């Protein structure tokens, strides 16, 4: 069974080389780039000729595009900041040969502030990454995308290593980009107006949930900082939502 590795990128010149190096076990590598302004595409050309571009920021649409470009029997989706080891490669090979399931979830180790966070809702963080191409219907969801398939999902034991939250600058750029998209999605379906009371409740619950209910405190200082940061991310989403509900940009103009 042939495997197609599918990567979606946007300004990943720091991470893309190590990502592509580890994919020597697959049959083809296809990269879909969201108009990177750095050297992502230039670096990727050392590992594959199958490089395409997209203007869309919707994850579901871009993952569907990648699937349409693939020739392999199995689709292996991997992000530029994700890493695999030999034990996971062995599981992938066995799974694609046995065909017991039509898709697989991977547990994911999220490395944030240089630490593997095991609490606060970060572990095992199962993500769908390996799918039998013939059984994929499509991906749905602009931000938190999910694949619809024909058949059942299996679960791997070996984890993906996710090098997310590498530094505050990178995290802020990511939050500003995706919080705005999240707010726009809420705006289309969320009828209740943003108010000071609702914001206070939402932020209190976000921190309380991650740090206490999901025991982020067990991850020490990194767990505390990440719980605070996720609360901050929710604040950005709510500010964007408030702007949309109150036509803030039009009033400024």
LINRA-V897551 format. One record per backbone hydrogen bond with DSSP energy under -1.0 kcal/mol. CO is the residue of the C=O (numbers start at 1). NH is the residue of the N-H. E is the energy in kcal/mol with one decimal. If there is no record, write none. Layout:
CO/NH/E ; CO/NH/E
This chain:
2/73/-1.0 ; 2/74/-2.2 ; 3/27/-2.2 ; 3/28/-1.2 ; 4/76/-3.3 ; 5/30/-2.9 ; 6/78/-2.3 ; 7/32/-3.0 ; 9/34/-3.1 ; 12/16/-2.8 ; 15/19/-1.4 ; 16/20/-2.4 ; 17/21/-2.2 ; 18/22/-1.0 ; 20/23/-1.4 ; 23/26/-1.3 ; 28/5/-3.0 ; 30/7/-2.5 ; 31/52/-2.9 ; 32/9/-2.3 ; 33/35/-1.4 ; 33/54/-2.3 ; 39/43/-2.5 ; 40/44/-2.4 ; 41/45/-1.6 ; 43/46/-1.7 ; 44/47/-2.1 ; 44/48/-1.8 ; 49/51/-1.8 ; 50/31/-2.7 ; 52/33/-3.3 ; 58/62/-2.1 ; 59/63/-2.6 ; 60/64/-2.0 ; 61/65/-2.0 ; 62/66/-2.2 ; 63/67/-2.0 ; 64/68/-1.9 ; 65/69/-1.1 ; 73/133/-2.4 ; 74/4/-3.0 ; 75/131/-2.3 ; 76/6/-2.8 ; 79/82/-1.9 ; 81/163/-3.2 ; 83/161/-2.9 ; 85/89/-2.1 ; 86/90/-2.3 ; 87/91/-1.7 ; 88/92/-2.5 ; 89/93/-2.4 ; 90/94/-2.3 ; 91/95/-2.6 ; 92/96/-2.3 ; 93/97/-1.2 ; 94/98/-2.1 ; 95/99/-2.1 ; 102/132/-3.1 ; 103/154/-2.6 ; 104/129/-1.8 ; 104/130/-1.3 ; 105/156/-2.6 ; 106/127/-2.3 ; 107/160/-2.6 ; 109/162/-3.5 ; 110/117/-2.2 ; 112/115/-1.6 ; 115/112/-2.7 ; 119/122/-1.0 ; 124/108/-3.2 ; 127/106/-2.9 ; 129/77/-3.1 ; 130/104/-2.7 ; 131/75/-3.4 ; 132/135/-1.7 ; 135/150/-2.4 ; 138/148/-3.3 ; 140/146/-2.9 ; 142/59/-2.6 ; 143/145/-1.5 ; 146/140/-2.6 ; 148/137/-3.1 ; 148/138/-1.2 ; 152/102/-1.9 ; 152/103/-1.0 ; 154/105/-2.8 ; 160/109/-3.2 ; 161/83/-2.7 ; 162/111/-3.3 ; 162/164/-1.7 ; 165/113/-2.5 ; 167/171/-2.1 ; 168/172/-2.7 ; 169/173/-2.1 ; 170/174/-1.9 ; 171/175/-2.5 ; 172/176/-2.7 ; 173/177/-1.8 ; 174/178/-2.6 ; 175/179/-2.9 ; 177/181/-1.0 ; 178/182/-2.7 ; 179/183/-2.4 ; 180/184/-2.0 ; 181/185/-2.0 ; 182/186/-2.4 ; 183/187/-2.5 ; 184/188/-1.1 ; 186/190/-4.2 ; 195/199/-2.6 ; 196/200/-2.4 ; 197/201/-2.4 ; 198/202/-2.4 ; 199/203/-2.5 ; 200/204/-2.3 ; 201/205/-2.6 ; 202/206/-2.1 ; 203/207/-2.1 ; 204/208/-2.7 ; 205/209/-2.9 ; 206/210/-2.0 ; 207/211/-2.9 ; 208/212/-1.8 ; 208/213/-2.1 ; 209/214/-2.9 ; 210/216/-1.8 ; 211/217/-1.7 ; 214/120/-2.9 ; 215/218/-1.8 ; 216/219/-1.9 ; 217/220/-1.4 ; 220/224/-1.9 ; 221/225/-2.8 ; 222/226/-2.4 ; 223/227/-1.9 ; 224/228/-2.2 ; 225/229/-2.5 ; 226/230/-2.7 ; 227/231/-1.5 ; 228/232/-2.2 ; 229/233/-2.5 ; 230/234/-1.9 ; 231/235/-1.6 ; 232/236/-1.9 ; 233/237/-2.1 ; 234/238/-2.2 ; 235/239/-2.1 ; 236/240/-2.4 ; 237/241/-2.3 ; 238/242/-2.5 ; 239/243/-2.3 ; 240/244/-2.0 ; 241/245/-2.5 ; 242/246/-1.8 ; 243/248/-2.2 ; 247/251/-2.0 ; 248/252/-1.8 ; 249/253/-1.7
